[in-house]
């Protein structure tokens, strides 16, 4: 299994409870695909480098997990159709 990092930027106007629900959706999807969640890092609201969907700020979350590359297309699909996700990206972590 390889180590991956999922970066998600949520709409900053969401309430904390809604953001927690969205993070839970992400982790549930990963666990359903037999991935091991290593760490969830919430950076909070940060100013975006440029406006995305007319938003100036976003709520940044990083999810580190171990899994196979088969989960990546599913993550991309789910996040593309989610209106609350401004941007997302999955990258393979550097070998330690």
Secondary structure as GFF3:
##gff-version 3
##sequence-region A 1 96
A	DSSP	beta_strand	2	11	.	.	.	ID=ss1
A	DSSP	alpha_helix	16	32	.	.	.	ID=ss2
A	DSSP	beta_strand	36	52	.	.	.	ID=ss3
A	DSSP	beta_strand	55	67	.	.	.	ID=ss4
A	DSSP	three_ten_helix	69	71	.	.	.	ID=ss5
A	DSSP	alpha_helix	72	80	.	.	.	ID=ss6
A	DSSP	beta_strand	85	92	.	.	.	ID=ss7
###
